[in-house]
């Protein structure tokens, strides 16, 4: 029920190696039983909140950087089109 714990858990699951929990050779899958068997170390809520706050701030920086890259890529394309007359 705690949003911070949900985000913390999501980030943890997305960063660990899941090979030991995935089943199926041709089509790998992670079923509910295997997902529930993954041990998740949960620090106190205040530490989870601090970590999630830091992660969200870093994600904002990453998103801002991606936006800048996109802007500059378009500027480069526009300049090339201007120079080459496209």
C-alpha positions as semicolon CSV with decimal commas, in nm:
position;residue;x (nm);y (nm);z (nm)
1;X;0,000;0,000;0,000
2;X;0,304;0,227;0,038
3;X;0,388;0,403;-0,292
4;X;0,754;0,451;-0,190
5;X;0,790;0,079;-0,117
6;X;0,626;-0,002;-0,452
7;X;0,872;0,219;-0,639
8;X;1,166;0,087;-0,436
9;X;1,060;-0,271;-0,512
10;X;1,014;-0,195;-0,882
11;X;1,360;-0,043;-0,909
12;X;1,513;-0,333;-0,716
13;X;1,346;-0,595;-0,939
14;X;1,454;-0,405;-1,252
15;X;1,818;-0,395;-1,141
16;X;1,882;-0,751;-1,022
17;X;1,969;-1,056;-1,232
18;X;1,649;-1,254;-1,276
19;X;1,805;-1,557;-1,450
20;X;1,753;-1,781;-1,146
21;X;1,381;-1,698;-1,138
22;X;1,295;-1,714;-1,508
23;X;1,151;-2,037;-1,645
24;X;1,110;-2,164;-2,001
25;X;1,386;-2,221;-2,253
26;X;1,233;-2,104;-2,582
27;X;1,015;-1,830;-2,435
28;X;1,152;-1,707;-2,101
29;X;0,887;-1,610;-1,848
30;X;0,862;-1,494;-1,491
31;X;0,545;-1,632;-1,334
32;X;0,377;-1,500;-1,020
33;X;0,509;-1,782;-0,798
34;X;0,869;-1,716;-0,908
35;X;0,825;-1,342;-0,874
36;X;0,696;-1,387;-0,519
37;X;0,998;-1,603;-0,433
38;X;1,247;-1,322;-0,498
39;X;1,386;-1,197;-0,165
40;X;1,366;-0,818;-0,152
41;X;1,570;-0,645;0,116
42;X;1,360;-0,360;0,248
43;X;1,538;-0,091;0,444
44;X;1,333;0,128;0,678
45;X;1,070;0,340;0,504
46;X;1,262;0,664;0,559
47;X;1,567;0,521;0,380
48;X;1,347;0,385;0,099
49;X;1,197;0,732;0,061
50;X;1,541;0,893;0,051
51;X;1,660;0,647;-0,215
52;X;1,345;0,686;-0,424
53;X;1,372;1,065;-0,403
54;X;1,732;1,048;-0,527
55;X;1,638;0,807;-0,806
56;X;1,351;1,028;-0,920
57;X;1,579;1,334;-0,922
58;X;1,838;1,145;-1,126
59;X;1,568;1,022;-1,365
60;X;1,459;1,382;-1,420
61;X;1,818;1,470;-1,513
62;X;1,836;1,176;-1,751
63;X;1,508;1,274;-1,914
64;X;1,626;1,633;-1,947
65;X;1,948;1,515;-2,108
66;X;1,754;1,295;-2,352
67;X;1,542;1,596;-2,441
68;X;1,853;1,808;-2,505
69;X;2,001;1,534;-2,724
70;X;1,679;1,523;-2,923
71;X;1,678;1,902;-2,965
72;X;2,040;1,910;-3,081
73;X;1,990;1,615;-3,317
74;X;1,707;1,809;-3,481
75;X;1,922;2,122;-3,501
76;X;2,197;1,920;-3,670
77;X;1,948;1,773;-3,918
78;X;1,809;2,120;-3,988
79;X;2,158;2,264;-4,044
80;X;2,256;1,977;-4,274
81;X;1,936;2,030;-4,473
82;X;2,014;2,402;-4,492
83;X;2,371;2,342;-4,609
84;X;2,280;2,070;-4,859
85;X;1,964;2,241;-4,974
86;X;1,719;1,963;-4,885
